[in-house]
Amino acid sequence: RDQLIFVHQGKGKLISVMGSIEFSRGDYLYIPKGLIYRMDYRDSPVFLLMESKDGIHIPYRYLNRYGQIREGVPYYNRDIRTPILDDVIKEKGSEVWVDFDDRYVVEERDKNPFDLEGWDGYHYPFAISTADMMPIIGKIHQPPPVHESFTSRTFMVATFLPRKFDFHERAIPISYYHSNVDTDEFLFYSSGNFMSRKGIRSGSITLHVRGLVHGPQPGAVEESIGRDSTDETAVMIESYLPIKVTKEAEMVEDKDYMRSWYR
């Protein structure tokens, strides 16, 4: 399956059969299906990991008919960091864990798979920093799909970036009340000030299932008027299939979150 990792905290190096990519806070790491890789950390990392058996792609509407990334979208070819063959591999044998239909098969090799001369083709990992992404802004509040970063058959990934607010003289710079008719909305708050609701801090997660009306907490709309920018960074996943909550997630749930609109 394809993997997409958002680096919330930490730094290190993604080492693969195609070379290495340095990563740090705020990076997206795209790892295609079938790639042998290893993570080397320089401090304790915190990741948001997304996976898809159907592939994860650059949104098709961001590409021209030749497959090149168009201008006027959140990132461009020059923002993509590809692997560099800069490591001298001295290790001989290796143990490879193979993802095999929700299980792992351990493979013992007498040679190191990272010991190579080069590679060719279009199936490779890459990194994009959110610091290099360009936010899309408008005269009035823009709907979430304009912030789309990656897409899959069953979900899309959007990135809310530090940006200037809407510039119409009567614009309300905060999100409006809405319900997602066909998608479950998962939001991971990474950094900055999240003015739409109180009680949110770096590392918080919210989940609003389809059909549930939600929006800014009382007073947030009034407080937003007159502000000209935000420094927030957040990752949104809109899933076209119902999101299932694990027992581990239930253990850290804020049971009072549903009451936060009238506190």
GUZABA-350269 format. One record per residue (C-alpha): residue number from 1; residue in three letters; x, y, z. Coordinates in steps of 0.25 Angstrom, whole numbers. Example, Ala and Ser with C-alpha at 12.3 -4.5 7.8 and 13.67 -1.06 7.14 Angstrom:
<atoms>
{atom 1,Ala,{49,-18,31}}
{atom 2,Ser,{55,-4,29}}
</atoms>
This chain:
<atoms>
{atom 1,Arg,{0,0,0}}
{atom 2,Asp,{4,14,-2}}
{atom 3,Gln,{8,22,10}}
{atom 4,Leu,{7,37,13}}
{atom 5,Ile,{14,42,26}}
{atom 6,Phe,{12,56,32}}
{atom 7,Val,{24,59,41}}
{atom 8,His,{17,66,53}}
{atom 9,Gln,{30,66,62}}
{atom 10,Gly,{45,61,60}}
{atom 11,Lys,{55,60,49}}
{atom 12,Gly,{63,49,42}}
{atom 13,Lys,{65,42,29}}
{atom 14,Leu,{57,33,21}}
{atom 15,Ile,{67,23,15}}
{atom 16,Ser,{62,14,3}}
{atom 17,Val,{67,6,-9}}
{atom 18,Met,{67,19,-16}}
{atom 19,Gly,{75,27,-7}}
{atom 20,Ser,{72,36,5}}
{atom 21,Ile,{63,48,8}}
{atom 22,Glu,{65,57,20}}
{atom 23,Phe,{52,61,27}}
{atom 24,Ser,{48,70,38}}
{atom 25,Arg,{35,76,45}}
{atom 26,Gly,{25,80,35}}
{atom 27,Asp,{29,71,24}}
{atom 28,Tyr,{20,61,16}}
{atom 29,Leu,{27,48,12}}
{atom 30,Tyr,{21,40,1}}
{atom 31,Ile,{25,25,1}}
{atom 32,Pro,{20,17,-11}}
{atom 33,Lys,{16,3,-10}}
{atom 34,Gly,{27,-8,-11}}
{atom 35,Leu,{38,2,-6}}
{atom 36,Ile,{48,-4,4}}
{atom 37,Tyr,{51,7,13}}
{atom 38,Arg,{56,10,27}}
{atom 39,Met,{55,22,37}}
{atom 40,Asp,{67,28,44}}
{atom 41,Tyr,{63,38,55}}
{atom 42,Arg,{71,49,61}}
{atom 43,Asp,{60,51,72}}
{atom 44,Ser,{47,46,76}}
{atom 45,Pro,{37,47,64}}
{atom 46,Val,{22,49,64}}
{atom 47,Phe,{16,45,51}}
{atom 48,Leu,{2,45,45}}
{atom 49,Leu,{2,32,36}}
{atom 50,Met,{-8,30,25}}
{atom 51,Glu,{-9,18,16}}
{atom 52,Ser,{-16,13,4}}
{atom 53,Lys,{-17,0,-4}}
{atom 54,Asp,{-23,8,-16}}
{atom 55,Gly,{-11,18,-17}}
{atom 56,Ile,{-8,32,-12}}
{atom 57,His,{-7,43,-23}}
{atom 58,Ile,{-5,57,-26}}
{atom 59,Pro,{-19,62,-29}}
{atom 60,Tyr,{-22,60,-44}}
{atom 61,Arg,{-27,74,-45}}
{atom 62,Tyr,{-13,80,-42}}
{atom 63,Leu,{-7,73,-54}}
{atom 64,Asn,{-7,77,-69}}
{atom 65,Arg,{-10,67,-80}}
{atom 66,Tyr,{5,64,-80}}
{atom 67,Gly,{5,60,-65}}
{atom 68,Gln,{13,73,-61}}
{atom 69,Ile,{8,80,-49}}
{atom 70,Arg,{1,93,-53}}
{atom 71,Glu,{4,107,-47}}
{atom 72,Gly,{-6,113,-38}}
{atom 73,Val,{-7,101,-29}}
{atom 74,Pro,{-2,99,-15}}
{atom 75,Tyr,{12,93,-19}}
{atom 76,Tyr,{20,91,-31}}
{atom 77,Asn,{31,82,-36}}
{atom 78,Arg,{42,90,-30}}
{atom 79,Asp,{36,88,-16}}
{atom 80,Ile,{38,73,-18}}
{atom 81,Arg,{50,67,-11}}
{atom 82,Thr,{55,53,-17}}
{atom 83,Pro,{65,43,-12}}
{atom 84,Ile,{79,46,-12}}
{atom 85,Leu,{90,35,-13}}
{atom 86,Asp,{100,40,-3}}
{atom 87,Asp,{101,29,7}}
{atom 88,Val,{112,19,7}}
{atom 89,Ile,{106,5,11}}
{atom 90,Lys,{115,-3,20}}
{atom 91,Glu,{104,-12,26}}
{atom 92,Lys,{104,-26,20}}
{atom 93,Gly,{92,-34,23}}
{atom 94,Ser,{78,-29,26}}
{atom 95,Glu,{64,-33,32}}
{atom 96,Val,{53,-28,23}}
{atom 97,Trp,{39,-27,29}}
{atom 98,Val,{29,-29,17}}
{atom 99,Asp,{15,-23,19}}
{atom 100,Phe,{6,-35,14}}
{atom 101,Asp,{-9,-32,15}}
{atom 102,Asp,{-9,-27,29}}
{atom 103,Arg,{2,-36,34}}
{atom 104,Tyr,{17,-36,33}}
{atom 105,Val,{26,-46,27}}
{atom 106,Val,{40,-45,31}}
{atom 107,Glu,{51,-47,21}}
{atom 108,Glu,{65,-50,24}}
{atom 109,Arg,{75,-45,13}}
{atom 110,Asp,{90,-47,12}}
{atom 111,Lys,{92,-34,5}}
{atom 112,Asn,{87,-20,8}}
{atom 113,Pro,{76,-15,-1}}
{atom 114,Phe,{81,-1,0}}
{atom 115,Asp,{94,-4,-6}}
{atom 116,Leu,{92,1,-21}}
{atom 117,Glu,{98,9,-32}}
{atom 118,Gly,{86,16,-36}}
{atom 119,Trp,{71,15,-41}}
{atom 120,Asp,{62,19,-52}}
{atom 121,Gly,{47,21,-54}}
{atom 122,Tyr,{35,29,-48}}
{atom 123,His,{32,20,-35}}
{atom 124,Tyr,{40,27,-24}}
{atom 125,Pro,{38,34,-11}}
{atom 126,Phe,{38,49,-9}}
{atom 127,Ala,{36,60,2}}
{atom 128,Ile,{29,73,2}}
{atom 129,Ser,{30,83,13}}
{atom 130,Thr,{18,90,17}}
{atom 131,Ala,{27,103,18}}
{atom 132,Asp,{28,102,3}}
{atom 133,Met,{14,101,0}}
{atom 134,Met,{6,113,-5}}
{atom 135,Pro,{-8,115,2}}
{atom 136,Ile,{-20,118,-7}}
{atom 137,Ile,{-28,130,-2}}
{atom 138,Gly,{-39,138,-8}}
{atom 139,Lys,{-48,150,-7}}
{atom 140,Ile,{-58,142,2}}
{atom 141,His,{-56,129,10}}
{atom 142,Gln,{-51,118,2}}
{atom 143,Pro,{-57,103,3}}
{atom 144,Pro,{-47,92,8}}
{atom 145,Pro,{-45,85,-5}}
{atom 146,Val,{-36,97,-10}}
{atom 147,His,{-26,93,1}}
{atom 148,Glu,{-25,79,-5}}
{atom 149,Ser,{-11,73,-4}}
{atom 150,Phe,{-13,58,-8}}
{atom 151,Thr,{-24,49,-13}}
{atom 152,Ser,{-28,34,-12}}
{atom 153,Arg,{-40,27,-17}}
{atom 154,Thr,{-46,27,-3}}
{atom 155,Phe,{-41,40,3}}
{atom 156,Met,{-34,53,1}}
{atom 157,Val,{-23,60,9}}
{atom 158,Ala,{-24,75,11}}
{atom 159,Thr,{-14,85,18}}
{atom 160,Phe,{-18,97,25}}
{atom 161,Leu,{-6,107,24}}
{atom 162,Pro,{-2,120,30}}
{atom 163,Arg,{-9,130,21}}
{atom 164,Lys,{-15,144,19}}
{atom 165,Phe,{-30,144,22}}
{atom 166,Asp,{-41,147,12}}
{atom 167,Phe,{-40,162,7}}
{atom 168,His,{-54,166,4}}
{atom 169,Glu,{-58,177,13}}
{atom 170,Arg,{-70,169,19}}
{atom 171,Ala,{-63,156,19}}
{atom 172,Ile,{-64,147,31}}
{atom 173,Pro,{-50,141,32}}
{atom 174,Ile,{-54,128,40}}
{atom 175,Ser,{-61,116,34}}
{atom 176,Tyr,{-76,115,33}}
{atom 177,Tyr,{-86,105,39}}
{atom 178,His,{-87,93,30}}
{atom 179,Ser,{-89,78,30}}
{atom 180,Asn,{-82,68,21}}
{atom 181,Val,{-92,60,14}}
{atom 182,Asp,{-83,49,8}}
{atom 183,Thr,{-70,50,16}}
{atom 184,Asp,{-65,48,30}}
{atom 185,Glu,{-56,59,34}}
{atom 186,Phe,{-43,57,42}}
{atom 187,Leu,{-35,69,46}}
{atom 188,Phe,{-21,68,52}}
{atom 189,Tyr,{-16,81,58}}
{atom 190,Ser,{-1,82,57}}
{atom 191,Ser,{3,97,60}}
{atom 192,Gly,{-2,111,62}}
{atom 193,Asn,{-14,117,67}}
{atom 194,Phe,{-27,110,64}}
{atom 195,Met,{-37,121,66}}
{atom 196,Ser,{-50,113,62}}
{atom 197,Arg,{-50,107,75}}
{atom 198,Lys,{-44,107,89}}
{atom 199,Gly,{-38,95,96}}
{atom 200,Ile,{-30,91,83}}
{atom 201,Arg,{-15,90,85}}
{atom 202,Ser,{-4,85,76}}
{atom 203,Gly,{-6,70,74}}
{atom 204,Ser,{-21,70,76}}
{atom 205,Ile,{-30,62,67}}
{atom 206,Thr,{-45,65,64}}
{atom 207,Leu,{-55,56,56}}
{atom 208,His,{-68,60,51}}
{atom 209,Val,{-76,49,44}}
{atom 210,Arg,{-84,51,31}}
{atom 211,Gly,{-97,59,33}}
{atom 212,Leu,{-93,65,47}}
{atom 213,Val,{-94,80,46}}
{atom 214,His,{-82,87,52}}
{atom 215,Gly,{-75,100,52}}
{atom 216,Pro,{-68,111,60}}
{atom 217,Gln,{-71,111,75}}
{atom 218,Pro,{-80,123,81}}
{atom 219,Gly,{-72,136,80}}
{atom 220,Ala,{-62,131,70}}
{atom 221,Val,{-68,138,58}}
{atom 222,Glu,{-69,151,65}}
{atom 223,Glu,{-54,150,70}}
{atom 224,Ser,{-50,147,56}}
{atom 225,Ile,{-55,160,50}}
{atom 226,Gly,{-44,169,47}}
{atom 227,Arg,{-33,159,47}}
{atom 228,Asp,{-24,159,35}}
{atom 229,Ser,{-17,145,36}}
{atom 230,Thr,{-15,132,43}}
{atom 231,Asp,{-2,124,47}}
{atom 232,Glu,{-9,111,48}}
{atom 233,Thr,{-4,98,41}}
{atom 234,Ala,{-14,86,41}}
{atom 235,Val,{-16,73,33}}
{atom 236,Met,{-30,69,29}}
{atom 237,Ile,{-34,56,24}}
{atom 238,Glu,{-48,55,17}}
{atom 239,Ser,{-52,40,16}}
{atom 240,Tyr,{-62,35,6}}
{atom 241,Leu,{-64,23,15}}
{atom 242,Pro,{-68,23,30}}
{atom 243,Ile,{-56,25,39}}
{atom 244,Lys,{-56,14,50}}
{atom 245,Val,{-51,18,64}}
{atom 246,Thr,{-41,9,71}}
{atom 247,Lys,{-42,6,86}}
{atom 248,Glu,{-28,13,87}}
{atom 249,Ala,{-35,26,82}}
{atom 250,Glu,{-47,24,91}}
{atom 251,Met,{-37,24,103}}
{atom 252,Val,{-32,38,100}}
{atom 253,Glu,{-45,44,95}}
{atom 254,Asp,{-50,57,101}}
{atom 255,Lys,{-64,53,106}}
{atom 256,Asp,{-68,68,107}}
{atom 257,Tyr,{-64,72,93}}
{atom 258,Met,{-79,71,88}}
{atom 259,Arg,{-83,81,99}}
{atom 260,Ser,{-72,91,95}}
{atom 261,Trp,{-81,99,86}}
{atom 262,Tyr,{-89,105,98}}
{atom 263,Arg,{-79,106,109}}
</atoms>
